[in-house]
């Protein structure tokens, strides 16, 4: 594979994908983002635009991988998909529901209650696995997995724990159900986090740098769990720097830089033969480290 590192193209220009769409790619996307703009206030109160008019479709039962340098907007884009980071402009469609930027600006207790209920419903269909696990330290692995089932789905303790045990078994941690996070390795903690997300029976799974906090030995185990989910047909969006995973498991790769999508297309096509100069430079730097 030959990657050429040359000067940078403008990040606002996407490479042209000449590969004709397959039948599955022409189906209605599970999630669609249109003209998304996301801003944050910096430490000096200066407004920073993190996402700049981003549009992206997430196809059903496929693995979409977000690649790009740190600060390119990948994690923010992921968080816009479950509205952990509400966007300032744009429209999102998911499972027949439309979300607009102004929806979160509702006023009044009744309107706000209705919006919050919509959020709960949205997030009940979207599982998310974070870089830092986000487990409750005082609760066992079993309790960490069962908690959302009780709070969001209203399950009884017995029913929630039954589902939690099944999902812990699924990720190979059935024997660690009564262990607290402090008694688990980093890889085991991440497996608990995956089990917690799967317990909700999500339609879409989001992975935000799920392996970056792990050492190489533990990283492989989590990637294997993600490969299993992909093989089962789970729709996934993955933010990662694991190029081999992106090439082997990803169906679609999206390369981002400076808050914009620079290039996207079939995973192997983009990784093996990138068209945009910025994509070439990034991949060249990654391969040089391998």
N, C-alpha and C positions, 0 to 999 in steps of 0.2 A: 504494500500500500504506500503510495507516494503522496505526502501532504506538502503543499507549497506554502510557505509563510512569506507574504509580501505585504505591501502597504494596506492600510485599512480602508474599506469602503465606508461610505456614509452608513451609519447604523439604521437609518430610516428606510433603506432600500432592501427589499427582500429578493433573494435569488429566485430565478424563475425555475419552477419544477416542471420538467418536460415529461415526467412519467405520467401516463394516463391513469386516472383514478380507477380503482377496482370497483366491483359491484358493492362490496361492503362499505367502501369509503364514500359512496354516493348516498348511503342511507342517512336518515335524519340523525344528527348527533345527539348523544345523551345530554350533553351540556354545551351551551353555546355562549360565548362572550363576544359582545359587539361594541367596539369603540370605547374600551374601558380606560378611564383616566383615574389614577390614584395619587394623592398628594399626602405628604407628611410635613409637619413643622419641625425644622431642625433646632438645634440647641440655641441658636441665636434668633429663634422665632422666624427665621427665613423659611418660606414655603418651598419644599422640594417636590418636584413631580417625579414619582418613582415609576409609574406606568404611563406611557404616552400613546393613547389611541390604539390600544391592543385589541385585536379581534382574533378569536381562536375557537375552533370546534373540537370537542372531545368525542370521538366515535365510541359506540357501544362495544363492549367486550374486547377492547384494544388497550395496549399500553402506550401512553403518550409520555415521552421523556423530555423534561425541560433541562437544557444545558446552557451554560454561559458562565462568565466570570462572576466573582463575588460582587454584589451590588448591582447586578444587571436587572433585578426585578423578579427573578424566578419565584422566590418564596412568597413575595407579596402577591404575585399573580395567583399562586396556589391558595393563599388565604382569602383572596377575593371570591374564590369558588364556593366557599362556605360562609362568606360574609363575616369572618373573623376580622377582616380588613374591608369594611364597606367602601365601595368606590364612589368617587365624586361625580363622574360622568360615565354614561354607558348603560347597557342593558345586558342582563344575563337571563338565559332560559334554561330551565332544568325540570325534566319530568312534567312538562305541560304547564309549569308555573313561570311567570315572567317577573323578574326583579329589576327595578329601575333605581337609579341613584337616589332619586327623591323619596323613595319608599321609606327609608330610615329616618326621614326628617319629619315624620308625623307628630302631631301634637295632640294632647288630650289623653286622659287615662284609657278610654275605650279603644281609640285608634292605636295607642301604643300597645295595649294588651293584644290586639289582633295581630300587630306586626310581630310581637315577641312569639306568639303562637306559630306564626308562619316560619319564623327562624327555627324554632324547635323541630317543626316538621321537616324543614330543609335538612338540618343537621342530623336528623335521625336516619337519613338516607345516604349521608356522606361520612365515611370513616376517615380519620386523619391520624397519622403516625408522625410524631415530631422527632427532632434530632435529640432532644434532651429527655425523652421518655414521658415526663409529666405524670409520674405515679405519685399517689398519696403515700408518704413514708410511714405513716402510722397504721396503714391498712395492709392486710395480706394480699398476695397475688390474686387470690380468689375474690376478695372484697373489692379490689381495684377493678376487676373485670365486671363484677356483678352490680356495682354501684349505679352506672348509667342505665342499666336495665330496670332498676327499681325506680330511679328518679324520672327518667324520660318515658319509659314504656309502662310504668306502673305495675311491674311484676311483683309478686310476693317474694320474700327472701328465699324461700325454698326453690321456687321456679327459677329465679335469677341465678342462684348458685348452681343449679343443675346445668343451665346453659353455660355458665362461666367455666365449670369443670370440663364440659365438652370442648370448649374453645381452647382451654389450656392444654388439654390432651392433643388437640389438633396441631398445636405448635410445639409439642414435645415437652411440656412443662407440667403435666398432670401431677408428678411427684412433688412439685414445688408449690402446690396450691396454698399451703398454710405458711409459706415463707414471706417475710417482709422484704421490701426492696433492698434494705441494707444487707440482706443475706444472699442477694442475687448478684451475678456478674452483669456487666453492661449488656452483653448479648441476651442474657435471660430477661433483664428488665425490658429490653426492646421487644422480646417475644411476648411478654405480658401486655405491652402496649398494643401490639398487633392483635392479640387475642381480644383485648378490650374493644378495639374497633370492629373486629369481625363479629363479636357477640351481638352487635346491633343489626346484623344482616344488611350491611350497606349496599347500595346500588353502585356507589363510586368510592374508591379508596384513594386517598391522597397521601403521598409519602414525601416528607420534607427533610431531605438529607438524613434519612433514617439510619445510615451506617457511618456517618462522618465522625460521630463521637466514640466509635468503637475501634479497638486495635485490629490489625489485619486478620488475626486468627478468628476473632468473633464476627468480623464483618461478613465472611463467607457464609456463615450460618443464616444470617438475616437475609442475605441475597437469595439463598436457596428457598427460604420461606416465601419471598416475593415471587420467585420463579414459579412456585407451586400455585400461587394465586393466579398468576397470569395463565398458566396451563388450564386452570379451572374456568377461565373465561371472565374473570373479574375485570371490570373496567378500572383502570388505574392511571393516575397522573403522578409521575415520579420526578422529583427534583434530586439530581445526583451528579457527582463527578465521576461515577463509575462507568467509564466509556465502554468497557467490555460488556457490562450488563446492558447498557443502552443498545449496543449493537446486536447482542444475542437475543434479548427479551423484548426490547422496544419494537413497536410497530411503526410509530411515528416519532420523529425527533423535532423538537422546536429549539432553535438556538436564539438566545436573547442577549442583547447588549444595550446598555444605557436606556433601559425601560421600554425597548421595542423588540419586536420579533424581526430578526435579521434574515433568518433562513429557516425553512421547515420542509419536511418531506419524509419519505420512507426512511426508516432508521439507517439501514445499511447504505443507502444511497447518499444520505447527508454525511455520514461518518467516513465512508470510504472515498467519496468523491464530492466534497463540499464545493459549492459554486461561489459563495461570497468570500471575499478576501478576509474579512474579520473572522468568519468561521474557520477558515484555513489556518489562520494564525493561532487561534485558540486551540484547535485540535493538535497542531504541530507542537505547541508547548506542552500539552498533556502527554503526547506520545514520547516526547523527549525525556520525560520523568519516569517512564516505565522501564 
